[in-house]
Amino acid sequence: MASLGWKIELYFLLISSLTLAKRGKEGEKVLVRVLNIMQGQRYIEICERNPTQ
């Protein structure tokens, strides 16, 4: 599944650009919150795999 990561990220980037165009500023706030949550989840995964991080 790791090999699909960049494809999923690219897809998300394309969809998010279209979403921002439709949703405006409020949509931008929501999207930033979602991205922050996703990044936090990734950091948790890294730390759980390697507690020295």
Backbone bond lengths (Angstrom), bond angles and torsions (degrees), N, CA, C in turn:
res aa  C-N    CA-C-N  psi(-1)  N-CA   C-N-CA  omega(-1)  CA-C   N-CA-C  phi
1 M - - - 1.457 - - 1.530 111.26 -
2 A 1.324 117.33 -26.74 1.457 120.23 -179.07 1.522 111.69 -60.52
3 S 1.342 117.46 -33.00 1.455 120.12 -179.35 1.530 111.94 -67.88
4 L 1.308 117.72 -19.03 1.462 121.19 178.14 1.522 112.36 -87.71
5 G 1.323 117.43 -8.62 1.460 121.31 -175.08 1.510 114.17 -52.45
6 W 1.334 117.27 -48.34 1.466 119.60 -177.48 1.521 111.04 -67.23
7 K 1.322 117.89 -32.99 1.465 120.37 178.71 1.525 110.68 -67.97
8 I 1.317 115.29 -40.50 1.464 119.76 178.36 1.523 110.04 -65.13
9 E 1.337 116.80 -42.23 1.459 120.52 179.33 1.524 111.20 -64.10
10 L 1.337 117.16 -41.39 1.458 120.60 178.31 1.527 110.56 -63.32
11 Y 1.317 116.17 -44.59 1.466 121.06 177.72 1.527 110.05 -58.80
12 F 1.331 116.27 -46.14 1.460 120.56 -179.72 1.523 110.65 -61.88
13 L 1.335 117.00 -40.15 1.464 121.14 179.33 1.527 110.77 -62.49
14 L 1.324 116.61 -44.84 1.465 120.03 179.83 1.525 111.59 -64.32
15 I 1.321 115.70 -45.97 1.465 119.96 179.78 1.525 110.77 -64.96
16 S 1.333 116.67 -40.49 1.464 119.33 -178.61 1.523 111.25 -65.37
17 S 1.338 117.25 -35.01 1.464 119.91 177.36 1.523 110.57 -63.28
18 L 1.327 116.13 -43.60 1.465 120.21 177.81 1.526 110.64 -65.63
19 T 1.320 116.01 -39.48 1.462 120.92 179.68 1.523 110.56 -63.56
20 L 1.328 116.98 -44.07 1.464 120.43 179.53 1.518 111.26 -61.04
21 A 1.319 116.71 -39.78 1.459 120.13 179.89 1.528 110.93 -61.52
22 K 1.315 116.86 -34.84 1.469 121.05 -179.03 1.524 113.17 -85.76
23 R 1.339 117.18 -35.88 1.472 120.66 -171.19 1.522 113.86 -90.93
24 G 1.320 117.87 -21.26 1.457 120.56 178.55 1.524 112.62 72.55
25 K 1.335 116.06 -153.40 1.469 122.11 -174.14 1.525 113.02 -62.68
26 E 1.316 117.28 -40.86 1.469 119.42 -179.85 1.523 110.07 -64.36
27 G 1.315 116.40 -40.44 1.462 120.83 176.92 1.517 111.67 -63.77
28 E 1.326 115.95 -35.21 1.462 120.47 178.17 1.528 110.55 -63.36
29 K 1.317 117.16 -43.22 1.468 120.96 178.72 1.526 110.84 -60.50
30 V 1.326 115.86 -44.70 1.465 120.42 -179.92 1.522 110.02 -63.64
31 L 1.323 116.70 -44.04 1.459 120.82 -178.90 1.529 111.47 -62.50
32 V 1.318 117.29 -41.62 1.469 120.66 178.39 1.523 110.23 -62.86
33 R 1.318 117.09 -40.69 1.472 120.13 178.02 1.522 111.11 -62.55
34 V 1.324 116.28 -43.41 1.466 120.23 179.22 1.524 110.53 -62.92
35 L 1.327 117.08 -43.99 1.466 120.34 179.11 1.525 111.10 -62.74
36 N 1.320 117.44 -39.76 1.464 120.80 177.46 1.524 111.37 -62.74
37 I 1.317 116.56 -41.48 1.464 120.58 178.42 1.522 110.42 -64.21
38 M 1.339 116.35 -43.73 1.466 120.08 179.89 1.530 110.97 -63.03
39 Q 1.326 116.60 -40.91 1.461 120.47 178.98 1.528 110.04 -65.45
40 G 1.306 117.48 -42.35 1.459 121.01 177.84 1.513 111.76 -61.55
41 Q 1.329 116.26 -40.61 1.461 120.16 178.34 1.522 110.34 -62.89
42 R 1.318 116.65 -40.04 1.472 120.68 178.86 1.531 110.42 -63.49
43 Y 1.320 117.32 -43.15 1.464 120.67 178.47 1.525 111.05 -61.79
44 I 1.317 117.03 -39.93 1.466 120.64 177.74 1.523 110.23 -62.37
45 E 1.335 117.08 -43.41 1.467 120.57 178.17 1.528 111.11 -59.78
46 I 1.324 116.64 -43.07 1.468 121.07 179.71 1.522 110.05 -62.61
47 C 1.319 117.09 -45.94 1.467 121.22 -178.68 1.522 112.10 -66.23
48 E 1.316 116.87 -36.26 1.462 119.12 179.16 1.524 111.26 -68.25
49 R 1.330 116.90 -33.72 1.459 120.33 177.91 1.526 111.76 -74.98
50 N 1.340 115.95 -34.21 1.456 120.39 -177.39 1.533 108.51 -137.73
51 P 1.326 118.03 93.33 1.468 121.80 -176.24 1.527 114.58 -60.31
52 T 1.338 119.16 -14.97 1.464 120.26 179.11 1.522 111.93 -77.15
53 Q 1.310 117.79 -8.81 1.471 121.26 -178.43 1.507 111.17 -79.50
